Amino acid sequence: MTPDVCPNCGADVPPNAKACPECGSDENTGWSEDARIGGLDLPDDKFDYDEFVKQEFGSERKPRGISWLWWIVAVVLILLFVFLFVK
C-alpha cells in the first residue's frame, strides 16, 4: 500500500506510486512496516532540556530586569523634558 507521505523523507507521494518522487524510497527501502523515520533528528524520550540549554548557552545566568543605571538615566531625561517644557 502506498502511503500519502514518504516515511523516509516526508515528501508527498502520489496515489499508486511505485516509489517516492523525491528520494526514491519504495516498499523495500522505506515503506515497509520495519522502516523507521531516522532523518528527522528528533530528540528521544531521554532528552534533557536543561542540559541542552547549559551546553548551548553556558551555565552563567545573566541578570534580568532594568539596571539601576538605566533607571537613573530615565529619571534624568524625564526631569530634563519637564524642565524644558515648563521654562
Helices and strands as residue ranges (DSSP letters): I 27-31, H 49-57, H 68-86
